[in-house]
Amino acid sequence: RMKFLSQISVAKRLALGFALVLLLSVIVIALSIARLNALADATEEMVQNPIKTERFVSDWSRNLHTGVTRTAAVARSADPSLAEFFAEDSKASSKSSGELQKAVEALMYSETEKRVFQEIGALRSVYLRNRDTIFALKKQGNVDEANALLEKQFLPDAKLYAAKMDELLRNQREQVDKLGQAIQENRRTSRRLLVVLGVLSVAV
């Protein structure tokens, strides 16, 4: 090897070394761009799907918990006018939850997500039907019937509804955690590769 190098002029050796350094520089740049694009894609995927879904479901869940409290107050109150007082709030909450439900549906990709979402939709239909019935009973002055429906059906069904919402939230948070771990692993691997290539460039 030394004999071979001794037969090459200094200028050619410098040119060869310079070419190798340039080649390594190009590899470093290309690798950096590829890794940065991978990190950007993973971050975008995290923002566009699980994080967005988590926010929608969180807002939807907040509407649910507020609605349960409101309906319980209407059913247990001795004032029949309370149902009329909360009617607009209930209507606005239902509209908001319906819009959130449609937004979440568009983000359901895995079979697990779709299954849980369908179960949530069925429980929401039961929840709305019971809630509207309780409001109607209170407007008619049927306090005992409203309270019976609240205790026997509305609250247990609402609890199941909330539990399914929590399940979907956990699913999204697990996805966020997995993507976050993948991004960190990609970052560590990229750093090691770039350090190795940088040291190799200096050595050449």
C-alpha positions in Angstrom: 0.0 0.0 0.0 2.8 2.4 0.9 4.6 1.5 -2.3 1.5 2.3 -4.2 1.0 5.6 -2.5 4.7 6.5 -3.1 4.2 6.1 -6.8 1.4 8.7 -6.8 2.3 12.3 -6.9 1.6 14.6 -4.0 -1.0 16.5 -6.1 -2.9 13.3 -6.9 -2.8 12.2 -3.3 -4.1 15.5 -2.2 -6.8 15.4 -4.8 -7.8 11.8 -3.8 -8.0 12.8 -0.1 -10.0 15.9 -1.0 -12.4 13.8 -3.1 -12.9 11.4 -0.2 -13.6 14.2 2.2 -16.0 15.7 -0.3 -17.7 12.4 -0.7 -18.1 11.9 3.0 -19.4 15.5 3.3 -22.0 14.7 0.7 -23.0 11.5 2.6 -23.3 13.5 5.8 -25.5 16.1 4.1 -27.7 13.5 2.4 -28.0 11.5 5.7 -28.8 14.7 7.6 -31.5 15.7 5.2 -33.0 12.1 5.2 -33.1 12.0 9.0 -34.5 15.4 9.3 -37.3 14.5 6.8 -38.0 11.4 8.8 -38.3 13.3 12.0 -40.5 15.9 10.4 -42.8 13.2 8.9 -43.0 11.5 12.3 -43.8 14.8 14.1 -46.4 15.7 11.4 -48.0 12.2 11.8 -48.1 12.8 15.6 -49.8 16.2 15.2 -52.2 15.3 12.4 -53.6 12.1 14.0 -53.2 11.1 17.6 -52.7 14.5 19.2 -55.5 16.0 17.1 -57.8 13.1 18.0 -56.9 13.3 21.7 -57.8 17.0 21.7 -61.1 16.4 20.0 -62.0 13.5 22.3 -61.0 15.6 25.4 -63.4 18.4 24.3 -66.1 15.8 23.6 -65.5 14.2 27.0 -65.8 17.6 28.7 -69.1 18.2 27.0 -70.3 14.8 28.3 -69.3 15.3 31.9 -70.9 18.8 31.9 -74.1 17.3 30.3 -74.3 14.5 32.9 -74.0 17.1 35.8 -76.6 19.3 34.1 -79.1 16.5 33.5 -78.7 15.2 37.1 -79.4 18.7 38.4 -82.5 19.0 36.3 -83.8 15.6 37.3 -83.2 16.1 41.0 -84.4 19.7 41.3 -87.9 20.4 42.6 -88.1 23.3 40.1 -89.7 22.1 36.8 -88.6 25.3 35.0 -84.9 24.2 35.3 -85.3 21.9 32.3 -86.4 24.9 30.2 -83.6 27.0 31.6 -80.9 24.4 30.5 -82.5 23.6 27.2 -80.3 25.9 25.1 -77.2 24.8 26.8 -78.1 21.1 26.2 -78.8 21.9 22.5 -75.5 23.7 22.1 -73.6 20.9 23.8 -75.2 18.3 21.6 -74.3 20.3 18.5 -70.7 20.7 19.6 -70.4 17.0 20.5 -71.9 16.0 17.1 -69.3 18.1 15.3 -66.5 16.6 17.4 -67.9 13.1 16.7 -67.6 13.7 13.0 -64.1 15.1 13.3 -63.0 12.1 15.3 -64.6 9.7 12.9 -62.4 11.0 10.1 -59.3 10.2 12.1 -60.1 6.6 13.0 -57.8 4.3 11.1 -57.0 1.1 13.1 -59.6 -1.6 13.7 -59.4 -1.0 17.4 -60.1 2.7 17.0 -63.1 2.0 14.7 -64.6 -0.5 17.1 -64.3 1.7 20.2 -65.7 4.7 18.2 -68.7 2.7 17.1 -69.4 1.7 20.6 -69.1 5.3 21.7 -71.6 6.3 19.0 -74.2 3.7 20.2 -73.8 4.8 23.8 -74.1 8.5 22.8 -77.5 7.7 21.1 -78.7 6.1 24.3 -77.4 9.0 26.4 -79.2 11.6 24.2 -82.4 9.7 24.3 -82.4 9.3 28.0 -81.4 12.9 28.6 -84.2 14.3 26.4 -86.7 12.0 28.1 -85.7 13.3 31.5 -86.0 16.9 30.3 -89.4 16.2 28.9 -90.6 14.4 32.1 -89.5 17.4 34.2 -91.3 19.9 31.9 -94.4 17.8 32.4 -93.9 17.7 36.2 -93.2 14.0 36.4 -90.4 14.3 38.9 -90.5 10.8 40.2 -90.3 9.3 36.7 -87.5 11.6 35.8 -85.5 10.6 38.9 -86.1 6.9 38.3 -84.9 7.2 34.7 -81.9 9.2 35.9 -80.8 6.6 38.5 -81.7 3.4 36.7 -80.6 4.2 33.2 -79.1 7.6 32.5 -76.3 7.6 35.1 -75.2 3.9 34.5 -75.3 4.4 30.7 -73.5 7.7 31.0 -70.8 6.0 33.0 -70.2 3.4 30.3 -70.2 6.2 27.7 -67.5 8.1 29.7 -65.5 4.9 30.1 -65.4 4.3 26.4 -64.3 7.9 25.8 -61.5 7.3 28.3 -60.5 4.1 26.4 -60.2 6.0 23.2 -58.2 8.7 24.9 -55.8 6.1 26.3 -55.4 4.6 22.9 -54.4 8.0 21.4 -52.0 8.7 24.2 -50.3 5.4 23.7 -49.9 6.2 20.0 -48.4 9.6 20.9 -46.0 7.9 23.3 -44.9 5.3 20.7 -44.3 8.0 18.1 -42.4 10.1 20.6 -40.2 7.1 21.5 -39.6 6.5 17.7 -38.6 10.1 17.2 -36.1 10.0 20.1 -34.6 6.7 18.9 -34.3 8.2 15.4 -32.5 11.2 16.9 -30.1 9.1 18.8 -29.3 6.9 15.8 -28.8 10.0 13.6 -26.4 11.6 16.1 -24.3 8.4 16.3 -24.1 8.1 12.6 -23.2 11.7 12.0 -20.5 11.6 14.7 -18.9 8.5 13.1 -18.9 10.1 9.7 -17.5 13.3 11.1 -14.7 11.5 12.8 -14.0 9.5 9.6 -13.8 12.8 7.6 -11.3 14.2 10.1 -9.3 11.0 9.9 -9.2 11.1 6.0 
